[in-house]
Amino acid sequence: MRVASQKGLTLIELVAALVLCSLMMTAVIGVLHTVVRQQRLWQRQGMSNTSPAPVLQMLRDDLINARGYLPESGGFRLLGLGRDSGLPGQIVYGVKTIGDTSVLVRRDSVTSQCLWVGCGGVEIQDLAISSGNRQREALADEPLAFASLAGGLPMIPEVFRLRCFDDRGRVLHEEVIEHHGF
């Protein structure tokens, strides 16, 4: 008599596989629970889990490419070459309130983008005022040249301090930028 070989799992092997699977699932659920709890804690504390570096680089590029600058309520207006297109145009940065959250918004002629949730403000301080401004002195005798270069807006300062605040008033970023001039 010949006994046919049987294929499959024994009851002991099946129970062992189920125990190992349940241990793995318990570990995965524990890690997932920790991640969700930490994310909620960050949100309650007003912290962002994304890097502000791309927003700051976009803001820096727009300021460096700007010719004209006009502070407005809750933000500022820039006139200069577009960051992506390289074409002249206006860019408006402003802090808008949506519900109980403040958001930094960037608008140009084509798009409107929400850049930073929890932004309390962006401040630009002219550092060239005390040391004299070579651009303004050079163009003082030619108001038409001033108007054409800056698009009718006041010229952007040669040297300025950029400060970014969160919605609690804490300074999150500060740097001094030297504008490339005209």
C-alpha positions in Angstrom: 0.0 0.0 0.0 1.1 3.3 -0.9 0.2 6.4 1.2 -0.4 9.6 -0.8 1.6 12.6 0.4 -0.6 15.3 1.8 -0.1 19.0 1.1 -1.1 21.8 3.5 -0.5 23.1 7.0 -1.0 21.3 10.2 -3.2 22.7 12.9 -0.1 23.6 15.0 1.5 25.5 12.0 -1.7 27.4 11.4 -2.0 28.5 15.0 1.6 29.6 15.1 1.2 31.7 12.0 -1.9 33.4 13.4 -0.1 34.2 16.7 2.9 35.7 14.8 0.5 37.7 12.6 -1.4 39.1 15.6 1.9 40.1 17.3 2.9 42.0 14.1 -0.4 43.8 13.8 -0.2 44.8 17.5 3.2 46.4 16.9 2.0 48.2 13.7 -1.1 49.6 15.5 1.0 50.8 18.4 3.4 52.7 16.1 0.4 54.2 14.2 -1.2 55.3 17.4 2.0 57.0 18.5 2.3 58.9 15.2 -1.3 60.1 15.2 -1.0 61.2 18.9 2.2 63.2 18.1 0.7 64.8 15.1 -2.3 66.0 17.1 0.1 67.3 19.8 1.9 69.3 17.1 -1.3 70.7 15.8 -2.5 71.8 19.2 0.9 73.5 19.8 0.7 75.3 16.5 3.7 73.5 15.1 3.9 72.4 11.5 5.3 69.1 10.4 6.4 70.6 7.0 9.6 72.5 6.4 9.2 76.3 5.9 12.3 76.3 3.6 10.3 76.2 0.3 8.1 79.1 1.4 11.0 81.1 2.6 12.9 80.5 -0.7 9.8 81.6 -2.7 9.5 84.7 -0.6 13.2 85.5 -0.9 13.2 85.0 -4.7 10.2 87.3 -5.1 11.8 90.0 -2.9 15.1 89.8 -4.8 13.4 90.0 -8.2 11.1 92.9 -7.1 11.6 96.4 -8.3 8.8 98.1 -6.4 7.4 97.4 -2.9 4.3 98.7 -1.2 3.3 97.7 2.4 -0.4 97.0 2.7 -2.7 96.1 5.5 -1.8 92.5 6.4 0.9 92.2 3.8 2.7 93.8 0.9 2.6 94.2 -2.9 5.7 93.6 -5.1 6.2 94.6 -8.7 9.0 92.9 -10.6 9.9 89.8 -12.5 7.9 86.7 -11.8 9.7 83.9 -10.0 8.6 81.2 -12.4 7.8 83.1 -15.6 10.5 85.8 -15.6 7.9 88.2 -16.9 7.0 91.5 -15.2 4.0 91.5 -12.9 2.6 92.1 -9.5 2.7 89.7 -6.6 0.7 90.2 -3.4 1.5 88.6 -0.1 -1.0 88.8 2.7 -2.1 87.2 5.9 -5.8 86.1 5.7 -7.9 84.7 8.5 -9.8 81.6 7.7 -12.0 80.6 10.7 -9.7 81.0 13.7 -6.5 80.3 11.7 -4.3 82.7 9.9 -2.8 81.8 6.5 0.0 83.5 4.4 -1.4 83.8 0.9 0.6 84.6 -2.3 -1.3 85.9 -5.3 0.1 86.7 -8.7 -1.6 87.3 -12.1 -2.2 83.6 -12.6 -2.5 81.8 -9.2 -3.4 82.2 -5.6 -1.6 80.0 -3.1 -2.0 79.3 0.6 1.7 79.0 1.7 1.8 78.8 5.4 -1.0 77.9 7.9 -0.4 79.6 11.3 1.5 82.6 9.9 1.1 85.7 12.0 2.9 88.0 9.7 5.8 88.9 7.5 7.7 92.1 8.2 10.2 94.0 6.0 12.3 96.6 7.7 14.3 99.0 5.5 17.9 99.0 6.8 19.2 101.4 4.1 17.4 104.4 5.6 20.0 105.1 8.2 23.0 104.6 6.0 21.5 106.4 2.9 20.0 104.7 -0.1 22.2 104.9 -3.2 19.4 103.8 -5.5 17.1 106.6 -4.3 19.8 109.2 -4.3 20.8 108.3 -7.9 17.2 108.5 -9.1 16.2 111.6 -7.1 16.8 113.8 -10.1 14.9 111.5 -12.5 11.4 110.8 -11.2 10.3 109.3 -14.6 13.1 106.7 -14.4 12.0 105.9 -10.8 8.4 105.4 -11.9 9.3 103.2 -14.9 11.7 101.0 -12.9 9.4 100.4 -9.9 6.1 100.4 -11.8 4.8 103.4 -9.9 5.5 101.7 -6.5 8.2 102.9 -4.1 11.4 101.1 -4.8 12.4 98.1 -2.7 15.1 99.0 -0.2 18.7 98.1 -1.1 19.2 96.3 2.3 16.3 95.1 4.4 15.5 92.7 7.2 12.9 90.0 6.6 11.1 88.6 9.6 8.4 85.9 9.7 6.2 85.4 12.7 3.9 82.6 13.7 0.3 83.3 14.9 1.6 83.7 18.5 4.0 86.5 17.5 7.1 84.3 17.8 9.9 85.2 15.3 10.4 81.9 13.3 12.8 83.3 10.7 14.9 86.4 10.4 17.5 87.4 7.8 19.0 90.4 6.1 18.8 90.6 2.4 20.8 92.8 0.1 18.8 93.6 -3.0 20.7 93.4 -6.3 19.7 96.9 -7.3 18.8 98.3 -10.7 
